[in-house]
């Protein structure tokens, strides 16, 4: 009787593990109302691009003023910083999509 009870317990345990291990293969779906959040996110990205362009222009003006001797500053670092920011803004969606999949 103990052997039968033990085999029933083993079978029950094996079946429950199989059920727990089954995960659906449906692709993720966004929750309702996510379109407004995506619109806001696109506005933020647009603002980041505009600020990166402004940073490049300001860095260029500072570099020109340094060359003419009218000002001491760090125009080169402003330009490099704006370029790095533009690359990060441009790569952000691709990086997140790769991490999510």
ChimeraX attribute file (.defattr): number of C-alpha atoms within 10 A of each C-alpha:
attribute: neighborCount
match mode: 1-to-1
recipient: residues
	/A:1	5
	/A:2	7
	/A:3	8
	/A:4	9
	/A:5	10
	/A:6	11
	/A:7	11
	/A:8	12
	/A:9	12
	/A:10	12
	/A:11	11
	/A:12	11
	/A:13	11
	/A:14	11
	/A:15	12
	/A:16	11
	/A:17	10
	/A:18	9
	/A:19	9
	/A:20	8
	/A:21	9
	/A:22	8
	/A:23	7
	/A:24	6
	/A:25	6
	/A:26	6
	/A:27	7
	/A:28	8
	/A:29	6
	/A:30	8
	/A:31	7
	/A:32	7
	/A:33	8
	/A:34	10
	/A:35	11
	/A:36	10
	/A:37	10
	/A:38	11
	/A:39	11
	/A:40	12
	/A:41	12
	/A:42	12
	/A:43	12
	/A:44	12
	/A:45	16
	/A:46	13
	/A:47	12
	/A:48	17
	/A:49	18
	/A:50	13
	/A:51	15
	/A:52	21
	/A:53	17
	/A:54	13
	/A:55	20
	/A:56	21
	/A:57	15
	/A:58	16
	/A:59	22
	/A:60	16
	/A:61	14
	/A:62	21
	/A:63	21
	/A:64	14
	/A:65	15
	/A:66	16
	/A:67	12
	/A:68	10
	/A:69	9
	/A:70	10
	/A:71	12
	/A:72	12
	/A:73	13
	/A:74	12
	/A:75	20
	/A:76	15
	/A:77	12
	/A:78	19
	/A:79	22
	/A:80	14
	/A:81	16
	/A:82	22
	/A:83	16
	/A:84	13
	/A:85	18
	/A:86	19
	/A:87	13
	/A:88	13
	/A:89	15
	/A:90	14
	/A:91	11
	/A:92	11
	/A:93	12
	/A:94	10
	/A:95	11
	/A:96	10
	/A:97	9
	/A:98	8
	/A:99	8
	/A:100	8
	/A:101	7
